[in-house]
């Protein structure tokens, strides 16, 4: 649910779990969010790092487990650093390419008093290339045969209209993967990906907003 929230809104969803084997249950969700470019922050518990009453009971190195599955995995070891670490986690989760972040919060650190710091709203950065900002200009090079493949990374909030206009103005053939469905408006042929409903064709946008289809060679 947290990963899907991130995919639909562009803002990182948050999920919590206990320590040990319970935290390992988040690995499947972490991989799902990583492959689908979905911003998500996962917070797991852990036995105390300063003192442990139960020795190594249910102690699993979740940070090392999550490191290859996430964009960042970090253990919070001081309440003084908690605000900056949490802020960095949301920033990294939402910046390109979006993905999951893991934070581990030991129980003894969670009970300590954190400094009183005014919250800061995260800022978004939109890094568009100069070509996309200017738009197409001049005749197209006949030697260049462009093809747009729309995958999970193209399925972003509020992107469908701009992307539909882009392929319509440049008349670029396109197709989408299963995770890229909906990234281009339905009237532009977003419902005709490779291999879907038995159709083996590319979608070619027309200037009127419709679509014609051409079989693959």
SERO-4910 file (N, C-alpha, C, O; in steps of 0.05 Angstrom, whole numbers):
BEGIN
 pado doro    nc1    nc2    nc3   cac1   cac2   cac3    cc1    cc2    cc3    oc1    oc2    oc3
  Unk    A     17    -24      0      0      0      0     17     25      0     11     45    -14
  Unk    A     39     25     16     57     48     17     70     53    -10     72     76    -19
  Unk    A     78     32    -24     91     34    -50     71     45    -71     78     62    -87
  Unk    A     47     35    -70     27     44    -89     19     73    -84     15     88   -103
  Unk    A     18     81    -59     14    109    -52     35    127    -65     30    148    -76
  Unk    A     60    118    -63     82    133    -74     80    135   -104     87    156   -116
  Unk    A     72    113   -117     70    113   -146     48    132   -156     51    145   -176
  Unk    A     25    132   -142      3    148   -151      5    177   -144     -5    194   -159
  Unk    A     19    184   -123     21    212   -114     48    225   -119     50    249   -119
  Unk    A     69    209   -122     96    220   -124    108    226    -97    131    234    -96
  Unk    A     93    223    -75    103    228    -48    107    202    -34     91    183    -37
  Unk    A    130    199    -20    137    174     -9    117    164     11    109    178     30
  Unk    A    108    139      8     91    126     28    108    115     50    132    111     46
  Unk    A     96    111     73    111    102     97     99     76    107     74     74    109
  Unk    A    116     57    114    107     32    127    125     25    150    149     32    149
  Unk    A    114     12    170    129      5    195    128    -25    199    110    -39    190
  Unk    A    149    -35    213    149    -63    220    164    -66    246    178    -48    255
  Unk    A    162    -90    258    176    -96    282    205   -104    274    214    -99    251
  Unk    A    219   -116    292    247   -124    287    249   -153    278    229   -167    277
  Unk    A    274   -161    272    279   -189    266    264   -201    243    263   -188    221
  Unk    A    252   -225    246    237   -237    224    215   -220    213    208   -221    189
  Unk    A    202   -204    231    181   -187    221    191   -166    202    177   -160    182
  Unk    A    215   -156    206    226   -136    188    234   -149    161    233   -135    141
  Unk    A    241   -174    162    248   -188    137    224   -190    118    227   -194     94
  Unk    A    200   -188    129    176   -190    112    174   -166     93    159   -167     73
  Unk    A    189   -144     98    188   -121     81    206   -124     56    205   -106     39
  Unk    A    222   -145     55    241   -147     32    225   -149      5    234   -138    -15
  Unk    A    203   -164      5    188   -167    -19    177   -139    -28    178   -133    -52
  Unk    A    166   -124     -9    156    -97    -16    178    -79    -25    174    -62    -42
  Unk    A    202    -82    -13    225    -65    -21    233    -70    -50    237    -51    -65
  Unk    A    234    -95    -58    241   -102    -86    219    -92   -105    225    -82   -127
  Unk    A    194    -95    -97    172    -86   -113    174    -56   -119    170    -47   -141
  Unk    A    180    -40    -98    182    -11   -101    207     -4   -116    206     16   -131
  Unk    A    228    -19   -113    253    -13   -127    250    -17   -157    258     -1   -173
  Unk    A    238    -39   -165    235    -46   -193    214    -27   -206    216    -21   -230
  Unk    A    194    -19   -191    173     -2   -202    178     28   -198    160     44   -206
  Unk    A    201     36   -188    207     65   -183    186     78   -167    175     99   -174
  Unk    A    180     66   -144    159     77   -126    172     88   -101    185     73    -86
  Unk    A    168    114    -94    181    125    -70    167    114    -45    143    115    -42
  Unk    A    183    104    -27    173     92     -2    194     93     20    218     89     14
  Unk    A    186     98     44    204     98     67    195     76     86    172     76     96
  Unk    A    212     57     91    207     34    109    222     39    136    246     44    135
  Unk    A    208     37    158    220     40    184    217     14    200    194      5    204
  Unk    A    239      2    208    238    -23    223    250    -18    251    266      0    255
  Unk    A    242    -35    269    253    -34    296    278    -51    299    286    -65    280
  Unk    A    291    -49    322    315    -64    327    319    -64    357    311    -45    371
  Unk    A    333    -84    368    341    -84    396    359    -61    401    371    -49    383
  Unk    A    362    -53    426    378    -30    433    407    -33    424    418    -55    424
  Unk    A    419    -11    417    447    -11    409    465     -3    431    489    -10    431
  Unk    A    455     11    451    471     19    474    471     -3    496    491     -7    509
  Unk    A    448    -16    499    446    -38    518    423    -56    509    403    -47    498
  Unk    A    427    -83    513    407   -102    504    401   -121    528    419   -135    537
  Unk    A    376   -120    536    368   -137    559    364   -166    550    367   -185    566
  Unk    A    359   -171    524    354   -198    514    376   -208    497    372   -225    480
  Unk    A    400   -198    501    424   -206    485    418   -203    455    410   -182    446
  Unk    A    421   -225    440    417   -224    411    390   -236    403    388   -247    380
  Unk    A    370   -236    420    344   -247    414    331   -232    391    327   -208    392
  Unk    A    325   -246    369    313   -235    345    329   -213    332    317   -195    319
  Unk    A    355   -213    335    372   -193    323    380   -203    295    394   -223    292
  Unk    A    372   -188    274    379   -194    247    390   -168    235    380   -146    240
  Unk    A    411   -170    219    423   -147    207    406   -138    183    412   -144    160
  Unk    A    385   -123    190    366   -114    169    378    -93    151    372    -93    127
  Unk    A    396    -76    161    408    -56    145    424    -68    122    423    -60     99
  Unk    A    440    -89    129    456   -103    108    438   -117     89    444   -120     65
  Unk    A    415   -128     99    397   -142     81    383   -123     62    379   -130     38
  Unk    A    376    -99     71    362    -80     55    380    -64     36    370    -53     17
  Unk    A    405    -63     41    423    -46     26    422    -52     -4    420    -32    -20
  Unk    A    423    -77    -14    421    -81    -43    393    -79    -54    390    -80    -78
  Unk    A    373    -77    -37    345    -76    -46    333    -48    -46    311    -45    -56
  Unk    A    348    -29    -36    337     -2    -33    357     19    -43    380     12    -49
  Unk    A    348     44    -45    366     65    -52    384     73    -29    406     83    -34
  Unk    A    375     69     -5    391     76     19    380     60     43    356     58     47
  Unk    A    399     49     59    391     35     83    409     46    106    434     47    103
  Unk    A    396     55    127    412     69    148    400     63    175    376     60    179
  Unk    A    418     60    195    410     56    223    413     83    238    434     96    236
  Unk    A    392     90    252    392    115    268    405    109    295    395     92    310
  Unk    A    427    122    301    442    115    326    442    138    346    453    136    367
  Unk    A    429    161    338    428    184    357    403    200    351    396    205    328
  Unk    A    388    208    372    364    224    367    371    252    355    354    265    343
  Unk    A    396    261    359    404    287    349    405    287    318    401    308    306
  Unk    A    411    264    307    413    262    277    387    254    264    385    252    240
  Unk    A    367    247    280    342    236    270    328    256    250    320    246    228
  Unk    A    325    282    256    312    299    237    326    300    209    312    299    189
  Unk    A    352    303    209    366    305    184    366    279    169    364    279    144
  Unk    A    367    256    182    366    230    169    339    225    157    337    215    134
  Unk    A    317    231    171    290    227    161    285    246    137    274    237    117
  Unk    A    295    271    139    291    289    116    306    279     92    296    281     69
  Unk    A    331    269     96    347    258     74    333    234     62    334    229     37
  Unk    A    321    218     79    308    193     69    285    200     50    283    187     29
  Unk    A    269    219     57    247    227     39    257    240     14    245    237     -8
  Unk    A    279    256     16    290    269     -8    300    248    -28    294    250    -52
  Unk    A    315    229    -18    327    208    -35    305    191    -47    307    183    -70
  Unk    A    285    184    -31    263    167    -41    248    179    -64    240    165    -82
  Unk    A    245    206    -63    228    219    -84    244    230   -107    232    237   -128
  Unk    A    271    232   -105    286    242   -127    289    220   -148    286    197   -142
  Unk    A    296    229   -173    299    209   -195    323    191   -190    344    201   -181
  Unk    A    320    167   -196    297    151   -200    285    144   -173    299    134   -156
  Unk    A    258    148   -169    246    142   -143    250    113   -134    253     95   -151
  Unk    A    248    108   -108    251     81    -98    248     80    -68    242    100    -55
  Unk    A    253     56    -57    249     53    -28    274     61    -12    296     59    -21
  Unk    A    269     69     13    289     76     32    284     60     58    260     57     65
  Unk    A    305     50     71    301     36     96    315     50    119    339     58    117
  Unk    A    300     54    140    311     66    165    307     46    188    285     36    191
  Unk    A    328     41    203    325     23    226    327     40    251    345     56    255
  Unk    A    307     36    269    306     52    294    307     34    318    288     21    325
  Unk    A    331     32    331    333     16    355    315     26    377    309     50    379
  Unk    A    306      7    394    286     14    415    297     34    435    282     50    445
  Unk    A    323     32    442    333     51    462    336     79    450    333     99    465
  Unk    A    342     82    425    344    108    412    316    120    409    312    144    412
  Unk    A    296    103    404    269    112    401    257    124    426    239    141    425
  Unk    A    268    116    450    257    127    475    271    152    484    262    165    503
  Unk    A    292    160    471    307    184    479    293    209    468    278    208    449
  Unk    A    299    232    480    287    257    472    302    268    448    327    272    448
  Unk    A    287    274    427    299    286    403    299    317    405    282    328    419
  Unk    A    318    330    392    318    360    394    294    372    380    282    360    362
  Unk    A    286    395    390    262    409    379    271    425    355    283    446    357
  Unk    A    264    415    331    272    428    306    247    432    290    230    414    287
  Unk    A    244    456    279    221    463    263    221    446    237    242    443    225
  Unk    A    198    434    230    197    418    205    202    434    180    195    458    179
  Unk    A    214    422    161    219    434    135    205    419    113    206    394    112
  Unk    A    192    433     96    178    420     74    199    412     52    216    428     45
  Unk    A    197    387     42    216    379     22    211    394     -4    189    401    -11
  Unk    A    233    399    -19    231    413    -44    234    392    -66    249    373    -63
  Unk    A    221    397    -89    222    379   -111    240    391   -133    240    415   -137
  Unk    A    255    374   -146    272    384   -168    262    370   -193    258    346   -194
  Unk    A    259    386   -214    250    376   -240    273    381   -260    276    404   -270
  Unk    A    288    361   -265    311    364   -282    304    355   -311    307    332   -318
  Unk    A    295    375   -326    288    370   -354    311    378   -372    325    398   -366
  Unk    A    315    363   -393    336    371   -411    328    396   -426    305    401   -429
  Unk    A    348    412   -436    342    436   -452    324    430   -476    307    447   -483
  Unk    A    327    406   -488    311    400   -512    281    397   -504    264    407   -519
  Unk    A    276    384   -482    248    381   -473    236    407   -465    212    412   -468
  Unk    A    252    425   -453    242    451   -445    235    469   -469    216    483   -469
  Unk    A    252    467   -490    247    483   -514    225    472   -531    210    487   -544
  Unk    A    224    445   -532    205    433   -550    219    429   -577    240    440   -582
  Unk    A    207    413   -595    219    407   -621    221    432   -638    202    449   -638
  Unk    A    242    435   -653    246    457   -671    260    448   -696    279    432   -694
  Unk    A    251    457   -719    265    449   -743    255    422   -754    242    407   -739
  Unk    A    261    416   -779    252    391   -791    267    367   -778    290    370   -770
  Unk    A    254    345   -777    265    321   -766    285    309   -785    281    310   -809
  Unk    A    307    297   -775    327    284   -791    315    258   -802    307    241   -786
  Unk    A    312    255   -828    300    230   -839    316    205   -832    305    183   -833
  Unk    A    341    208   -824    357    185   -818    352    175   -789    358    152   -782
  Unk    A    339    191   -774    333    184   -746    305    172   -744    286    185   -751
  Unk    A    304    148   -735    278    134   -731    274    129   -702    283    109   -690
  Unk    A    261    147   -689    257    146   -661    235    127   -653    216    123   -668
  Unk    A    237    115   -630    217     97   -619    217    101   -589    238     99   -576
  Unk    A    193    106   -578    191    111   -549    181     86   -535    160     75   -542
  Unk    A    196     76   -516    187     54   -499    179     64   -472    196     77   -458
  Unk    A    155     60   -464    144     70   -439    143     48   -418    127     29   -421
  Unk    A    160     50   -398    160     30   -377    150     41   -351    136     61   -350
  Unk    A    157     28   -329    148     36   -302    157     64   -295    142     79   -282
  Unk    A    181     72   -304    191     99   -297    175    121   -310    176    144   -301
  Unk    A    160    115   -331    143    136   -344    116    139   -331    102    158   -337
  Unk    A    109    121   -314     83    122   -301     85    139   -276     89    129   -254
  Unk    A     83    166   -279     86    185   -258     62    202   -255     47    206   -275
  Unk    A     56    212   -231     33    230   -228     35    255   -246     56    267   -248
  Unk    A     13    262   -258     10    286   -274     28    286   -299     32    308   -311
  Unk    A     38    263   -308     56    263   -331     41    255   -357     51    260   -379
  Unk    A     18    243   -355      4    232   -378     -2    253   -399      3    248   -423
  Unk    A    -12    276   -391    -19    297   -410      6    307   -425      5    310   -449
  Unk    A     27    313   -410     51    323   -423     64    303   -441     73    309   -463
  Unk    A     65    277   -433     77    257   -449     60    251   -474     71    246   -495
  Unk    A     34    252   -471     16    248   -494     20    270   -514     21    265   -538
  Unk    A     23    295   -505     27    317   -523     54    314   -537     57    322   -560
  Unk    A     74    304   -522    101    301   -533    101    282   -557    112    289   -578
  Unk    A     89    258   -553     90    238   -575     71    247   -598     76    239   -621
  Unk    A     51    262   -592     32    272   -613     46    292   -630     44    291   -655
  Unk    A     60    312   -619     72    333   -634     96    323   -651    100    332   -673
  Unk    A    111    304   -640    134    293   -654    127    269   -672    144    260   -687
  Unk    A    102    259   -670     94    236   -686    113    212   -683    122    201   -703
  Unk    A    120    206   -658    138    184   -653    123    159   -647    105    159   -629
  Unk    A    128    137   -660    116    111   -653    124    104   -624    146    109   -615
  Unk    A    106     91   -609    112     84   -582     98     58   -574     78     50   -587
  Unk    A    108     46   -553     94     23   -541    100     23   -512    119     37   -503
  Unk    A     84      9   -496     89      9   -467     91    -20   -457     79    -38   -468
  Unk    A    106    -23   -436    108    -48   -422     83    -51   -403     67    -33   -402
  Unk    A     82    -73   -390     59    -77   -372     58    -56   -350     36    -46   -343
  Unk    A     81    -49   -339     82    -29   -317     80     -1   -328     77     18   -312
  Unk    A     81      3   -354     79     30   -366     51     37   -375     47     59   -387
  Unk    A     32     20   -371      4     25   -379     -6     50   -365     -3     53   -341
  Unk    A    -19     68   -380    -30     92   -369    -12    116   -370    -20    138   -363
  Unk    A     13    112   -378     32    134   -380     26    153   -403     35    176   -403
  Unk    A     11    143   -423      2    160   -445    -28    157   -446    -39    136   -440
  Unk    A    -42    179   -452    -71    179   -452    -83    157   -469    -71    149   -489
  Unk    A   -106    147   -461   -118    124   -475   -124    130   -504   -122    112   -521
  Unk    A   -130    155   -510   -136    163   -538   -112    162   -556   -114    162   -580
  Unk    A    -88    161   -543    -63    159   -559    -54    131   -564    -33    126   -575
  Unk    A    -70    111   -555    -63     84   -560    -49     70   -538    -35     50   -542
  Unk    A    -52     81   -513    -38     69   -490    -47     40   -485    -34     25   -470
  Unk    A    -70     33   -495    -81      6   -491    -70    -15   -510    -81    -37   -511
  Unk    A    -50     -8   -526    -40    -27   -546    -10    -32   -542      5    -26   -560
  Unk    A     -2    -44   -520     26    -51   -516     34    -75   -532     16    -89   -542
  Unk    A     59    -81   -534     68   -106   -547     57   -130   -533     58   -132   -509
  Unk    A     46   -147   -548     37   -173   -538     11   -172   -523      1   -193   -514
  Unk    A     -2   -149   -520    -27   -147   -505    -50   -153   -523    -50   -145   -546
  Unk    A    -70   -167   -513    -94   -175   -527    -89   -186   -555   -104   -183   -574
  Unk    A    -66   -200   -558    -59   -214   -583    -51   -195   -605    -47   -204   -627
  Unk    A    -46   -170   -599    -39   -151   -620     -8   -148   -621      5   -145   -600
  Unk    A      2   -149   -645     31   -148   -649     37   -123   -665     44   -124   -688
  Unk    A     33   -100   -652     34    -75   -668     46    -52   -651     47    -53   -626
  Unk    A     54    -32   -665     63     -7   -652     40     13   -654     23     12   -672
  Unk    A     39     32   -635     20     53   -635     33     78   -647     54     87   -638
  Unk    A     20     89   -668     30    113   -681     10    135   -677    -12    134   -687
  Unk    A     17    156   -662     -2    178   -657     -7    194   -682     11    198   -698
  Unk    A    -31    205   -684    -38    224   -705    -41    251   -693    -46    254   -669
  Unk    A    -39    271   -710    -41    299   -701    -69    306   -690    -73    325   -675
  Unk    A    -89    290   -698   -116    295   -688   -120    283   -660   -142    287   -649
  Unk    A   -100    269   -650   -103    257   -624   -111    228   -625   -113    215   -604
  Unk    A   -116    217   -649   -122    189   -651    -97    172   -653    -75    181   -647
  Unk    A   -100    147   -662    -77    130   -664    -82    110   -688   -104    100   -691
  Unk    A    -61    105   -703    -62     84   -723    -40     63   -715    -22     70   -701
  Unk    A    -43     40   -724    -26     18   -715    -12      5   -738    -23      3   -760
  Unk    A     13     -3   -733     30    -15   -754     41    -41   -742     52    -41   -720
  Unk    A     39    -62   -757     49    -88   -747     80    -87   -746     93    -74   -762
  Unk    A     91   -101   -726    120   -102   -724    131   -120   -746    119   -139   -755
  Unk    A    155   -112   -755    169   -129   -775    185   -150   -761    199   -166   -774
***
